[in-house]
Amino acid sequence: SKNDDVNATDNVTLVGEDEISLSFSLSAEESEDVASAESSRYKDQKSRRNLTNPLRLNNSSESTNCWSEPPHRLFKVRGATYLQDRVKIESASPAFSCRGVELWLLASSDDMACRQIARHPAVLGGNLGAENTFLVNFLLPFGNLVAYFKVPEEDEMKPSVRKVWRRFINGDQAFRDSQLKLLPVLQEGPWIVQKAVGPGHSPALLGKVVPCQYYFCTDCSTSKSTSIYEVDVHISCSRVANAILNVVRGHTKGLRIAFAFILEGKEEDELPETVLCAFALNKVEIELCQPLPPLPSEDDGIEIS
């Protein structure tokens, strides 16, 4: 479609694999700075890992090593008349509240990031099945970044949100890939990260940029009827996403960065858009995070839909 938040030419960095490379280039000196930051992360491999999962919630702008709830006005979404005038507006409050955020490291360099992480008994302190949950699992070269969101009852959702959510969970792979958008916004950090992440105006369709897998399950809990909707985002499989991550990762101790997930509104009764869910990371020292414990067994507790 010819809209300004999906076209690769309008999305500063998150573009199709076969279309455009990264939209910024580094000088030799800047490249050395990035390489230096990369090597310094590992200079103290024996340092004590003392960040527990889930990470702490702290909404202070001065907080560190935690996640926060970003202000919804930070995110611009399609307005009620977007199909006619292409005008974007500030989003209303997210439809889904954040239950928690976790950053798990690989136990060793031979390991791979965990797929279908909802199966793991360690996530959310073992309380994942307590509520209907939508979770986004970013599979990174060094571990998993996972955000968990409470899914309210459908009669509590706005009509436009309810419609796009129903279509999303009932759609096939191609449809889901065409609906879920990610909008990162840098709240605090150096210019080099701003260039990598982009200005925060144009979201990217995740499934069009990075391979995604969907593990949707209803009645997943043995104790109550619980639905778990997991989206696995394979950052490691995307050259462009990996390049952006390499820049961001070298500066995480000084970053406050917010992420919003949006289901695209294509018809009038699906507008205005509302941020589906959002979270922010505040100055996280990645090397202090915990490794993900091994799965006790390889059972198929959650079915793929």
Rosetta silent file (secondary structure, phi, psi, omega in degrees, C-alpha in Angstrom):
SEQUENCE: SKNDDVNATDNVTLVGEDEISLSFSLSAEESEDVASAESSRYKDQKSRRNLTNPLRLNNSSESTNCWSEPPHRLFKVRGATYLQDRVKIESASPAFSCRGVELWLLASSDDMACRQIARHPAVLGGNLGAENTFLVNFLLPFGNLVAYFKVPEEDEMKPSVRKVWRRFINGDQAFRDSQLKLLPVLQEGPWIVQKAVGPGHSPALLGKVVPCQYYFCTDCSTSKSTSIYEVDVHISCSRVANAILNVVRGHTKGLRIAFAFILEGKEEDELPETVLCAFALNKVEIELCQPLPPLPSEDDGIEIS
SCORE:     score description
SCORE:     0.000 S_00000001
   1 L     0.000  156.625 -174.865    0.000    0.000    0.000 S_00000001
   2 L   -97.445   59.572  177.799    1.159    3.536   -0.600 S_00000001
   3 L  -111.574  157.178 -168.306    1.095    4.706    2.980 S_00000001
   4 L   -77.949   -9.841 -178.387    3.799    6.638    4.730 S_00000001
   5 L  -108.427   10.327  177.127    4.384    4.263    7.636 S_00000001
   6 L  -123.001  -34.159 -178.711    4.918    1.063    5.651 S_00000001
   7 L   -57.833  134.526 -178.123    6.840    2.090    2.545 S_00000001
   8 L   -62.201  -32.658 -177.686   10.507    1.243    2.898 S_00000001
   9 L   -69.450  -22.041  179.643   11.521    4.584    1.436 S_00000001
  10 L   -95.798  -17.327  178.664    9.720    6.383    4.256 S_00000001
  11 L   -91.069  115.955 -165.726   10.929    4.125    7.028 S_00000001
  12 L   -58.832  -41.273 -174.321   14.378    5.437    7.832 S_00000001
  13 L  -128.878  -38.012 -176.782   16.084    2.193    8.805 S_00000001
  14 L   -81.405   91.186 -173.543   13.757   -0.786    9.132 S_00000001
  15 L  -123.891  170.262  179.522   13.417   -1.635    5.469 S_00000001
  16 L   -62.305  146.325 -175.291   13.004   -4.710    3.330 S_00000001
  17 L   -59.765  -32.224 -174.345   16.025   -6.980    3.125 S_00000001
  18 L  -101.289    9.655 -173.623   16.286   -6.689   -0.663 S_00000001
  19 L  -105.902  -63.055 -174.117   15.533   -2.990   -0.983 S_00000001
  20 L  -137.667  142.424  173.702   17.828   -0.647    0.928 S_00000001
  21 L   -80.814 -172.638  179.084   20.760   -1.114    3.257 S_00000001
  22 L   -55.188  140.676 -174.237   21.129    0.922    6.422 S_00000001
  23 L   -86.130   11.387  175.766   20.320    4.548    5.770 S_00000001
  24 L  -135.551  155.553  177.252   23.348    5.839    7.645 S_00000001
  25 L  -129.537  153.709 -176.385   27.069    5.322    7.290 S_00000001
  26 L  -110.911  143.684  173.620   29.869    5.657    9.807 S_00000001
  27 L   -74.086  170.657  179.041   33.224    7.315    9.424 S_00000001
  28 H   -59.878  -40.665 -179.805   36.360    5.348   10.284 S_00000001
  29 H   -66.145  -41.720  179.090   36.531    7.087   13.670 S_00000001
  30 H   -65.606  -39.136  177.939   32.868    6.353   14.414 S_00000001
  31 H   -62.050  -39.285  177.509   33.328    2.724   13.418 S_00000001
  32 H   -64.105  -36.730  178.229   36.247    2.477   15.837 S_00000001
  33 H   -63.192  -42.973  179.406   34.016    3.890   18.602 S_00000001
  34 H   -64.372  -43.916 -179.985   31.389    1.227   17.933 S_00000001
  35 H   -63.458  -38.295  178.867   34.028   -1.514   17.873 S_00000001
  36 H   -64.940  -41.202  177.967   35.504   -0.222   21.113 S_00000001
  37 H   -64.358  -37.611  179.212   32.095   -0.273   22.787 S_00000001
  38 H   -61.921  -46.052 -176.751   31.565   -3.810   21.501 S_00000001
  39 H   -72.006  -32.755 -177.175   34.821   -5.084   22.999 S_00000001
  40 H   -68.938  -22.117  179.910   34.389   -3.270   26.310 S_00000001
  41 L   -63.350  -25.613 -174.417   31.148   -5.115   26.995 S_00000001
  42 L  -106.662    9.794 -174.656   33.086   -8.302   27.530 S_00000001
  43 L   -71.087  -18.772 -179.438   36.071   -7.003   29.498 S_00000001
  44 L  -130.201   66.114 -176.442   34.583   -8.211   32.776 S_00000001
  45 L   -63.224  -23.053 -177.006   32.902  -11.497   31.945 S_00000001
  46 L   -92.496    7.413  179.822   33.141  -12.613   35.578 S_00000001
  47 L   -64.839  151.750 -175.233   31.246   -9.622   36.918 S_00000001
  48 L   -71.495  129.043  176.946   28.275  -10.488   39.117 S_00000001
  49 L   -90.183  107.210 -172.125   24.985  -10.744   37.257 S_00000001
  50 L  -121.812   12.054  175.127   22.513   -9.170   39.650 S_00000001
  51 E   -91.006  120.323 -178.939   19.573   -8.043   37.515 S_00000001
  52 L   -89.453  159.369  174.304   16.614  -10.288   38.176 S_00000001
  53 L  -112.002  139.167   -3.472   13.782  -11.072   35.779 S_00000001
  54 L   -64.591  155.683  175.476   11.300   -9.572   35.338 S_00000001
  55 L   -63.733  158.625  178.354   13.168   -6.281   35.368 S_00000001
  56 E   -67.205  149.143  170.523   12.022   -3.637   37.845 S_00000001
  57 E   -96.954  124.409  176.923    9.295   -1.182   36.871 S_00000001
  58 L  -151.829  116.917 -174.905   10.310    2.414   37.514 S_00000001
  59 L   -90.231    5.922  177.077    8.806    5.342   35.639 S_00000001
  60 L   -72.467  139.597  179.058   11.347    7.917   36.789 S_00000001
  61 L   -69.405  -14.231  179.259   13.379    9.438   33.967 S_00000001
  62 L   -95.216   -1.764 -175.470   16.456    9.049   36.186 S_00000001
  63 L   -73.156  155.035  178.637   15.953    5.323   36.755 S_00000001
  64 L  -133.623  161.009  176.929   18.382    2.697   35.458 S_00000001
  65 L    50.526   50.775 -178.215   18.350   -1.047   34.824 S_00000001
  66 E  -157.457  176.612  171.443   14.569   -1.198   34.609 S_00000001
  67 E  -114.157  163.607  179.986   11.595   -0.875   32.306 S_00000001
  68 E  -144.511  168.749  177.146    9.004    1.873   32.315 S_00000001
  69 L   -98.461  106.104 -176.734    5.615    2.791   30.905 S_00000001
  70 L   -69.404  149.709  177.072    6.221    5.397   28.187 S_00000001
  71 L   -63.587  133.603 -174.995    3.717    8.253   27.825 S_00000001
  72 H   -64.968  -24.867 -179.787    1.185    7.349   25.152 S_00000001
  73 H   -69.652   -9.767  177.990    1.439   10.812   23.597 S_00000001
  74 H   -66.734  -24.621 -171.341    4.963    9.865   22.532 S_00000001
  75 L  -106.944  129.729  177.041    3.522    7.740   19.718 S_00000001
  76 E   -97.852  132.525 -177.646    1.858    9.075   16.582 S_00000001
  77 E  -130.736  170.368  179.350   -0.797    6.878   14.947 S_00000001
  78 E   -65.575  130.750  179.739   -3.261    7.127   12.084 S_00000001
  79 L   -81.110  177.680 -176.181   -6.090    9.520   12.835 S_00000001
  80 L   -61.553  -30.085 -178.150   -9.797    9.017   12.218 S_00000001
  81 L  -108.908   24.313 -175.388   -9.575   10.648    8.763 S_00000001
  82 H   -58.015  -35.793 -177.466   -6.188    9.206    7.816 S_00000001
  83 H   -64.709  -23.202  178.973   -7.519    7.527    4.662 S_00000001
  84 H   -97.127  -41.115 -170.395   -8.458   10.975    3.318 S_00000001
  85 H  -118.701   -4.205  179.549   -5.812   13.331    4.685 S_00000001
  86 L    60.049   26.245 -179.148   -2.910   11.100    5.890 S_00000001
  87 L   -88.355  133.617  175.914   -2.895   12.968    9.213 S_00000001
  88 E  -105.497  153.632 -176.864   -1.468   11.255   12.282 S_00000001
  89 E  -131.961  168.164  174.067   -2.412   12.025   15.865 S_00000001
  90 E   -68.827  138.634 -179.142   -1.168   11.253   19.343 S_00000001
  91 L   -71.738  151.054  167.678   -2.254    7.814   20.451 S_00000001
  92 L   -73.924  179.656  179.447   -4.702    7.240   23.266 S_00000001
  93 L   -59.626  145.775 -179.558   -3.566    5.052   26.172 S_00000001
  94 L   -55.631  145.580 -179.616   -2.446    1.555   25.121 S_00000001
  95 L   -71.193  -33.021 -179.043   -5.188   -1.031   24.873 S_00000001
  96 L  -113.474  133.121  176.425   -3.094   -3.663   26.707 S_00000001
  97 E   -86.070  150.252 -177.586   -1.174   -2.925   29.906 S_00000001
  98 E   -82.322  127.888  177.600    2.354   -4.240   30.330 S_00000001
  99 E   -86.331  -25.764 -178.021    2.756   -7.116   32.801 S_00000001
 100 E   164.647  165.483  179.516    6.544   -7.080   32.737 S_00000001
 101 E  -134.519  138.276  179.858    9.732   -7.078   30.687 S_00000001
 102 E  -130.816  146.358  173.357   12.577   -9.576   30.785 S_00000001
 103 E  -129.343  107.920 -178.197   16.059   -9.680   29.281 S_00000001
 104 E  -105.903  134.349  176.148   17.601  -13.153   29.321 S_00000001
 105 E   -93.923  160.620  173.099   21.164  -13.843   28.209 S_00000001
 106 L   -71.417  141.226  179.331   22.463  -17.002   26.588 S_00000001
 107 L   -68.406  -31.203  177.595   24.044  -19.385   29.088 S_00000001
 108 L  -150.617  166.746 -178.284   26.957  -19.989   26.687 S_00000001
 109 L   -68.450  -14.428  179.781   28.137  -18.887   23.261 S_00000001
 110 L   -86.539  -11.129 -177.803   26.972  -22.222   21.840 S_00000001
 111 L   -81.342  166.533  174.849   23.345  -21.598   22.818 S_00000001
 112 L  -124.694  155.440  178.709   20.638  -19.975   20.725 S_00000001
 113 L   -59.067  147.252 -173.548   17.854  -17.643   21.784 S_00000001
 114 L   -78.902  123.662  172.042   14.765  -19.470   23.027 S_00000001
 115 L   -85.120  156.613  176.502   11.855  -19.873   20.644 S_00000001
 116 L    46.519   56.374 -171.281    8.290  -20.164   21.939 S_00000001
 117 H   -69.197  -15.889  177.689    9.458  -18.892   25.296 S_00000001
 118 H   -61.071  -20.086  177.329    5.966  -19.067   26.803 S_00000001
 119 H   -70.408  -20.304 -170.356    6.663  -22.771   27.362 S_00000001
 120 L   -78.145  127.732 -177.514    9.411  -21.915   29.819 S_00000001
 121 L   -68.688  -14.176 -176.628    8.377  -22.159   33.494 S_00000001
 122 L   -82.394  -18.738 -172.006   10.796  -19.375   34.519 S_00000001
 123 H   -70.026  144.102 -177.622    9.153  -16.541   32.580 S_00000001
 124 H    51.026   37.128  178.416    7.274  -13.902   34.553 S_00000001
 125 H    61.913   25.182 -179.402    8.296  -15.634   37.739 S_00000001
 126 H    82.800    6.326 -175.129    6.179  -18.640   36.809 S_00000001
 127 L  -107.573   17.342 -176.574    3.004  -16.543   36.661 S_00000001
 128 H   -56.931  -43.620 -175.501    2.544  -16.242   32.904 S_00000001
 129 H   -75.060    4.057 -178.258   -0.635  -18.333   32.883 S_00000001
 130 H   -72.152  -24.589 -177.957   -2.373  -16.200   35.500 S_00000001
 131 L  -143.617  155.122  172.020   -3.858  -13.866   32.876 S_00000001
 132 L   -59.186  129.314 -169.953   -4.561  -13.776   29.154 S_00000001
 133 E  -137.662  135.623  169.190   -1.300  -12.501   27.725 S_00000001
 134 E  -105.435  126.018 -179.037    0.121  -11.144   24.482 S_00000001
 135 E  -131.195  144.253  176.579    3.899  -11.375   24.455 S_00000001
 136 E  -115.398  121.260 -175.222    6.584  -10.304   22.006 S_00000001
 137 E  -112.253  105.464  177.439    9.789  -12.335   22.142 S_00000001
 138 E   -86.272  116.061  177.253   12.769  -10.744   20.398 S_00000001
 139 E   -87.809  109.465 -174.058   15.328  -13.450   19.580 S_00000001
 140 E  -105.638  162.582  178.157   18.678  -11.666   19.738 S_00000001
 141 L   -61.055  -22.513 -176.290   22.205  -12.903   19.015 S_00000001
 142 L  -114.378    3.413  179.668   22.920  -12.758   22.766 S_00000001
 143 E   156.866 -152.206 -177.014   19.576  -13.788   24.281 S_00000001
 144 E  -126.622  130.857  168.779   15.880  -12.927   24.535 S_00000001
 145 E  -109.077  120.005 -172.939   14.137   -9.616   25.144 S_00000001
 146 E  -128.806  131.504  175.086   10.522  -10.356   26.072 S_00000001
 147 E  -119.679  136.255 -174.418    7.638   -8.019   26.862 S_00000001
 148 E  -118.257  135.716 -176.061    4.358   -9.314   28.310 S_00000001
 149 E  -132.823  136.825  178.646    0.989   -7.565   28.058 S_00000001
 150 E   -75.599  127.475  177.710   -2.358   -8.285   29.681 S_00000001
 151 L   -92.439  114.830  179.899   -5.128   -8.934   27.150 S_00000001
 152 L   -73.871  168.613  173.323   -8.399   -7.474   28.464 S_00000001
 153 L   -63.096  148.655 -174.795  -11.801   -8.958   27.788 S_00000001
 154 H   -62.108  -32.054 -179.628  -13.062   -8.014   24.345 S_00000001
 155 H   -72.322   -7.156  175.812  -16.007   -6.054   25.739 S_00000001
 156 H   -94.789   -8.097 -179.867  -13.461   -3.804   27.471 S_00000001
 157 L   -86.402  150.724  170.815  -11.716   -2.928   24.186 S_00000001
 158 L   -62.828  148.111 -178.657  -12.614    0.010   21.987 S_00000001
 159 H   -53.160  -41.265 -178.299  -14.595   -1.168   18.916 S_00000001
 160 H   -67.973  -37.856  177.511  -11.749   -0.295   16.531 S_00000001
 161 H   -68.678  -42.791 -179.224   -9.202   -2.161   18.684 S_00000001
 162 H   -59.673  -40.201 -178.179  -11.518   -5.142   19.099 S_00000001
 163 H   -66.971  -48.233 -177.094  -11.955   -5.470   15.347 S_00000001
 164 H   -69.891  -32.521  178.007   -8.254   -5.368   14.432 S_00000001
 165 H   -66.185  -45.744  178.359   -7.348   -7.659   17.349 S_00000001
 166 H   -59.140  -45.121 -179.489   -9.905  -10.292   16.291 S_00000001
 167 H   -64.635  -36.680 -178.935   -8.680  -10.191   12.720 S_00000001
 168 H   -66.710  -49.593 -175.561   -5.076  -10.464   13.853 S_00000001
 169 H   -72.946  -23.431  179.723   -5.479  -13.497   16.097 S_00000001
 170 H   -95.697   -5.762 -177.204   -7.731  -15.274   13.584 S_00000001
 171 L   -80.785  171.251  176.630   -5.648  -14.464   10.515 S_00000001
 172 L   -89.756 -177.924 -176.980   -3.023  -16.558    8.785 S_00000001
 173 H   -55.781  -48.573 -176.720    0.732  -15.938    8.734 S_00000001
 174 H   -62.828  -39.991 -179.422    0.631  -13.551    5.773 S_00000001
 175 H   -67.270  -44.183  179.533   -2.189  -11.510    7.272 S_00000001
 176 H   -62.017  -39.567  178.145   -0.504  -11.222   10.664 S_00000001
 177 H   -61.403  -26.940 -176.652    2.731  -10.176    8.948 S_00000001
 178 L   -91.280    0.334 -174.260    0.807   -7.373    7.264 S_00000001
 179 L  -113.412  -40.958 -170.686   -0.777   -6.067   10.468 S_00000001
 180 E   -83.033  122.057 -178.904    1.661   -5.839   13.389 S_00000001
 181 E  -114.374  147.262  175.139    3.767   -2.679   13.409 S_00000001
 182 E  -116.847  130.648  177.144    6.661   -1.663   15.650 S_00000001
 183 E  -123.896  102.337  175.817    7.388    1.982   16.418 S_00000001
 184 E   -88.224  140.389  178.128   10.627    2.606   18.362 S_00000001
 185 E  -133.138  122.122  178.070   11.171    6.078   19.843 S_00000001
 186 E   -80.690  119.227  178.863   14.461    7.164   21.385 S_00000001
 187 E   -90.881  -31.402  179.186   13.758    9.166   24.544 S_00000001
 188 E  -157.576  133.142 -179.550   17.380    9.691   25.557 S_00000001
 189 L   159.499  170.845 -176.287   20.635    8.683   23.905 S_00000001
 190 L   -73.915  162.997 -176.016   23.442    9.700   21.527 S_00000001
 191 H   -61.868  -32.634 -176.759   22.954   10.855   17.974 S_00000001
 192 H   -65.302  -33.056  176.507   24.415    7.679   16.480 S_00000001
 193 H   -74.203  -37.633  176.931   21.586    5.645   18.024 S_00000001
 194 H   -59.343  -40.459  179.028   19.035    8.218   16.852 S_00000001
 195 H   -66.677  -35.247 -179.109   20.307    7.767   13.296 S_00000001
 196 H   -74.166  -43.945 -175.204   20.051    3.987   13.605 S_00000001
 197 H   -77.349  -34.396 -177.035   16.605    3.862   15.213 S_00000001
 198 L   102.255  173.445 -173.540   15.074    6.670   13.168 S_00000001
 199 L   -76.362   -7.574  178.415   13.050    9.765   14.124 S_00000001
 200 L    82.875   23.018 -179.265   10.173    7.794   15.678 S_00000001
 201 L  -104.580  -30.515 -170.419    7.513    8.870   13.178 S_00000001
 202 L  -120.978  109.078  177.922    7.088    5.863   10.905 S_00000001
 203 L   -71.028  160.689  177.844    6.442    2.377   12.253 S_00000001
 204 E  -113.779  141.635  171.997    7.594   -0.704   10.394 S_00000001
 205 E   -72.311  111.016 -172.691    5.550   -3.792    9.629 S_00000001
 206 H   -55.694  -48.354 -175.320    7.517   -6.320   11.646 S_00000001
 207 H   -68.687  -13.367  176.909    6.711   -9.349    9.519 S_00000001
 208 H   -90.833  -11.545 -175.766    7.800   -7.550    6.358 S_00000001
 209 H  -112.585  -41.286 -175.764   11.211   -6.715    7.807 S_00000001
 210 L  -128.992  138.818  176.530   12.097   -9.529   10.187 S_00000001
 211 L   -59.530  133.275  178.766   10.918  -13.177   10.135 S_00000001
 212 E  -124.845  147.810  172.560    8.144  -13.678   12.691 S_00000001
 213 E  -125.753  146.816 -175.101    6.503  -16.780   14.106 S_00000001
 214 E  -121.619  123.356  178.227    3.164  -16.873   15.895 S_00000001
 215 E  -119.057   93.396 -176.204    2.335  -19.246   18.732 S_00000001
 216 E  -108.436  129.169 -175.752   -1.272  -18.630   19.702 S_00000001
 217 E  -140.245  135.240  171.352   -2.942  -20.882   22.246 S_00000001
 218 L  -110.780  154.107 -177.061   -6.250  -20.832   24.104 S_00000001
 219 L    55.720   48.751 -176.160   -6.933  -22.842   27.251 S_00000001
 220 L   -83.799  -24.288 -174.437   -3.198  -23.104   27.883 S_00000001
 221 L   -95.165  142.347  177.738   -3.296  -23.253   31.662 S_00000001
 222 L   -77.222  -20.895 -176.232   -4.283  -26.323   33.634 S_00000001
 223 L   -91.990  -24.512  179.968   -5.634  -24.189   36.475 S_00000001
 224 L  -158.741  165.854  179.361   -7.819  -21.805   34.468 S_00000001
 225 L   -78.609  104.846 -176.027   -8.833  -20.964   30.940 S_00000001
 226 L  -127.203  140.055  177.355   -5.970  -18.782   29.774 S_00000001
 227 L  -110.656  135.080  178.492   -4.958  -17.627   26.316 S_00000001
 228 E  -122.979  125.019 -179.846   -1.342  -16.915   25.392 S_00000001
 229 E  -118.057  104.618 -176.886   -0.490  -15.084   22.172 S_00000001
 230 E  -108.981  133.775  172.477    3.250  -15.131   21.466 S_00000001
 231 E  -116.117  118.608  176.198    5.026  -13.427   18.589 S_00000001
 232 E   -96.012  123.981 -177.446    8.646  -14.465   18.062 S_00000001
 233 E  -110.668  111.107 -171.565   10.684  -11.820   16.230 S_00000001
 234 E   -88.360   76.357  179.684   13.890  -13.306   14.775 S_00000001
 235 H   -56.417  -38.867 -176.342   16.235  -10.317   14.884 S_00000001
 236 H   -62.000  -19.374 -177.071   19.226  -12.615   14.324 S_00000001
 237 H   -90.695   -1.217 -177.201   17.869  -13.575   10.901 S_00000001
 238 L  -115.627  121.232  178.821   17.813  -10.015    9.562 S_00000001
 239 H   -61.437  -44.288 -178.607   20.974   -8.298    8.382 S_00000001
 240 H   -65.651  -48.129 -179.319   19.429   -4.842    8.708 S_00000001
 241 H   -62.605  -37.988  177.910   17.949   -5.463   12.159 S_00000001
 242 H   -64.376  -39.675  179.505   21.239   -6.922   13.353 S_00000001
 243 H   -63.833  -42.197  177.195   23.139   -3.876   12.143 S_00000001
 244 H   -64.046  -45.146 -179.986   20.793   -1.557   14.034 S_00000001
 245 H   -58.847  -39.861 -179.122   21.025   -3.754   17.133 S_00000001
 246 H   -60.850  -37.327  177.619   24.822   -3.633   17.071 S_00000001
 247 H   -70.715  -47.648 -177.725   24.732    0.151   17.271 S_00000001
 248 H   -62.190  -43.403 -174.229   22.047    0.244   19.958 S_00000001
 249 H   -61.592  -32.679 -179.997   23.672   -2.447   22.075 S_00000001
 250 L   -70.767   -6.800 -175.588   26.904   -0.520   22.425 S_00000001
 251 L  -129.788   14.826 -172.043   25.059    2.338   24.142 S_00000001
 252 H   -60.182  -29.413 -178.763   22.341    0.673   26.248 S_00000001
 253 H   -64.991  -18.292 -179.366   23.755    2.029   29.536 S_00000001
 254 H  -116.645   14.963 -174.825   22.866    5.535   28.373 S_00000001
 255 L  -107.595  140.937  160.377   19.621    4.846   26.512 S_00000001
 256 E  -120.640  114.407 -174.995   15.983    5.315   27.282 S_00000001
 257 E  -133.088  131.979 -176.592   14.112    3.816   24.355 S_00000001
 258 E  -106.874  147.951  179.996   10.399    3.161   23.990 S_00000001
 259 E  -129.782  128.448  175.948    8.675    0.556   21.833 S_00000001
 260 E  -119.424  140.050  175.573    5.051    0.624   20.702 S_00000001
 261 E  -111.128  132.104 -173.982    3.177   -2.165   18.936 S_00000001
 262 E  -133.180  137.016  171.270    0.304   -1.155   16.684 S_00000001
 263 E   -95.286  123.408 -170.997   -2.177   -3.161   14.625 S_00000001
 264 L   -65.091  131.858  173.901   -2.626   -1.336   11.346 S_00000001
 265 L   -93.451  120.123 -176.849   -5.978    0.266   10.662 S_00000001
 266 L  -111.096  -15.110 -178.689   -6.886   -0.007    6.978 S_00000001
 267 L  -123.812  161.696 -173.846  -10.599    0.795    7.048 S_00000001
 268 H   -58.641  -37.326 -178.042  -12.601    3.669    8.487 S_00000001
 269 H   -80.330    2.790  174.199  -14.071    1.595   11.314 S_00000001
 270 H  -105.330    7.488 -178.810  -10.523    0.580   12.332 S_00000001
 271 L  -119.340  154.391   -2.937   -9.504    4.216   12.853 S_00000001
 272 L   -70.591  154.645  174.276   -8.205    6.062   14.687 S_00000001
 273 L   -68.113  155.189  172.413   -5.443    3.644   15.520 S_00000001
 274 L  -132.497  137.822  173.949   -4.500    3.105   19.144 S_00000001
 275 L   -54.448  127.104  179.031   -1.200    1.746   20.393 S_00000001
 276 L   -69.907  -46.435 -179.488   -1.933   -1.866   21.255 S_00000001
 277 E  -163.230  160.922 -175.903    0.797   -2.041   23.898 S_00000001
 278 E  -158.062  158.122  173.309    4.099   -0.378   24.761 S_00000001
 279 E  -157.578  167.685  176.729    7.109   -0.466   27.060 S_00000001
 280 E  -137.958  148.751  173.897   10.443    1.293   27.475 S_00000001
 281 E  -106.118  134.169 -176.806   13.912    0.213   28.562 S_00000001
 282 E  -115.996  102.302  169.135   15.851    2.553   30.845 S_00000001
 283 L    46.942   61.729 -175.378   19.653    2.432   30.754 S_00000001
 284 L   -90.453  130.538  173.126   20.043   -1.333   31.063 S_00000001
 285 L   -88.702   97.517 -171.831   23.449   -2.898   31.689 S_00000001
 286 H   -57.875  -37.655 -174.732   23.023   -6.002   29.571 S_00000001
 287 H   -66.232  -13.229  178.975   26.025   -7.810   31.048 S_00000001
 288 H   -91.365   -3.072 -178.522   24.306   -7.853   34.470 S_00000001
 289 E   -76.308  161.506 -175.949   21.280   -9.795   33.212 S_00000001
 290 L   -88.378  150.202  171.055   20.676  -13.433   34.050 S_00000001
 291 E   -76.304  148.268  178.030   21.013  -16.408   31.686 S_00000001
 292 L   -74.670  124.827  178.460   17.804  -18.230   30.850 S_00000001
 293 L   -61.480  153.390  177.855   17.692  -21.600   32.664 S_00000001
 294 L   -66.025  150.323  176.491   17.409  -24.655   30.413 S_00000001
 295 L   -65.826  135.236  178.107   13.942  -25.995   29.692 S_00000001
 296 L   -61.713  -34.782  179.865   13.102  -28.930   31.980 S_00000001
 297 L  -155.832  163.297 -178.774   11.614  -30.808   29.031 S_00000001
 298 L  -100.002   47.574  179.466   10.748  -30.301   25.386 S_00000001
 299 L   -72.460  162.253  179.452    7.023  -30.787   25.792 S_00000001
 300 L  -101.804   65.347 -174.463    4.613  -29.217   23.337 S_00000001
 301 L   -70.369  -22.225 -178.095    2.652  -27.237   25.862 S_00000001
 302 L  -129.109  130.699 -176.954    1.575  -24.557   23.372 S_00000001
 303 L   -88.916  150.891  176.048    0.340  -25.224   19.890 S_00000001
 304 L   -87.734  134.708  175.874    1.255  -23.190   16.848 S_00000001
 305 L  -116.481    0.000    0.000   -1.637  -21.595   15.004 S_00000001
